[in-house]
Amino acid sequence: MRLDALPVSFALSLLLSVDHALAVPASRDQPSSRGLHVPILRRAAAQRNDTEWGVWAKQQKELLEGKYNHPSTTTTKRSSGYNLLVNQNIDSSYYGSLALGTPPVAYNVILDTGSSDLWVASSSCTQGCNGIQTFNSATSSTFNSTNATFAITYGSGKASGSLATDVVQMAGFEVNSQVFGVCDQVSDGLLSAPVSGLMGLGWQSLSASRATPFWQSLFQGNVLDEPLMAFYLTRFQNATNARDQEPGGFFTLGTTNTSLYTGEIEYQSIPSDAVSYWTLPLTSLTVNSASITLPSGTSSYTAIDTGTTLIGGPAAQVNALYAQIPGSAAGTGNYQGYYTFPCSTTVNVALSFGGKAWPISPDDFKLTELSSGQCVGSIFTYSSTGSSPTWIIGDTFLKNVYSVFRANPPSVGFAELAGNAQSFVTAGVLPTATIGSVSASVTGSGRSSSGAASSAIPHLALLICAMGATLVYLL
């Protein structure tokens, strides 16, 4: 199977408002009227042989490197909201939906904390948009073109077009005059139905268009109950009868949902010199209770990235990790940078970012089983360049925790998942995009400077998920 034939997946997308799509758990400490949750969907992966897995694995590594190894160039009231996510290709990516224009039209997008730009495919798209829903600017009375060009380069291609402003709604929130890219050229295979684009959830300093991201406009407009957003991602990798698409979990804006986690949220501060990605230092890495020696300072920085499927890290530490697994071997050919290990071996990996050690399920560490009885590990070698973080921590880890991205003070928090968290979604029952009422509205702050926007920034992982590549690491 060709990787570019896979459906778009990634990240978690938000559904604007979800009334009856999924059974949504009400937060124990907040009235249900103040907390909307966005359901997420997941798509199951098609069967592959060893050669096809190798092609896929190689492309995932290249995508991650392409994403991170390029330089990036009025308030009503406070509220909170949620979006249901869709899980695609067996935990490869998670998407949700937003509404764009006047009257509003819903679109599925990848939600990516590893990038900061919003873009959708245009109805005038001449390449790479066959079979997907596109945005027609002529149907929106609030659409305005900025006459600025826009281009983002990924490891597997690029998306280009122009910048515009319009009304964007998501999870009960609305930003007027939100800057976004309207793309009429998309590399083949970058998007696959039902995903129409990508929403970056990183900080403005990472934005190729220099636009204030949707979430950051809400934070600056003081309309969020709490200055944060949170994710719960489902796992179907170990399900024998997983479907092409499954419920993907929840994305929440302005609050957390205490029904989905237990105990306290442990926050760790983002280093003051690294507020672009959601950056945390990796302070401890263990495998089967053996500690791996890690550097300190900027050499320990990680990007917490919902748009990446796997985990990429420096060769020295990754090699040391697999050295603790009996029977492991470095991959060759398309598997270069990966490791294999006996499928009969249970591997327990745990990460710490300055506090508690957070375990990764052995089911998530085991990427796939090859015909030889060997399994491929979901942690691979990745060489960062410039100011890019040395580790990229994707959904292989994030499925194991309730993750919270907090704007003030800038920090990332994790909590232990509630034992019944996955009971709040029903296998095979997918959320549908519903355009609901707006509880809070702000006006976008535009761009930090004028001119064309063009960058080879790290949006890869997200997009790859959107492509539907099972296990996209770093999109």
ABEGO torsion letter per residue (X at the ends): XBAAABBBBEBBBBBABBAAABBBBBBAABBAAABBBBBBBBBBBBBBBAAAAAAAAAAAAAAAAAAAABBBXXBABBBBBBBBBBBBGGGABBBBBBBBEOBBBBBBBBBBAABABBBBBBAABABGABGBBBBBAAABAABBBAGBBBBBBBAAEBBBEBBBBBBBBBGGBBBBGBBBBBBABBBBGABBOABAEBBBABBAAABAAGBBBAAAAAAAAGABABBBBBBBBBBAAABAABBABBBAEBBBBGBBBAAABBEBBBBBBBBAAABABBBBBBABBBBGGBBBBBBBEAAABBBBBAABABBBBBAAAAAAAAAABBGBBBBBEAABGBBBBBAABBBBBBBBAGBBBBBBBAAAABABBBAAGBBBBABBBBBBBEABBABBBBAAAAAABBBBBBAOBBBBBBBBBBAAAAAABBBGBBBBBBBBBBABBBBBAEBABBEBBBBBBBAAAAAAAAAGBBGBABX
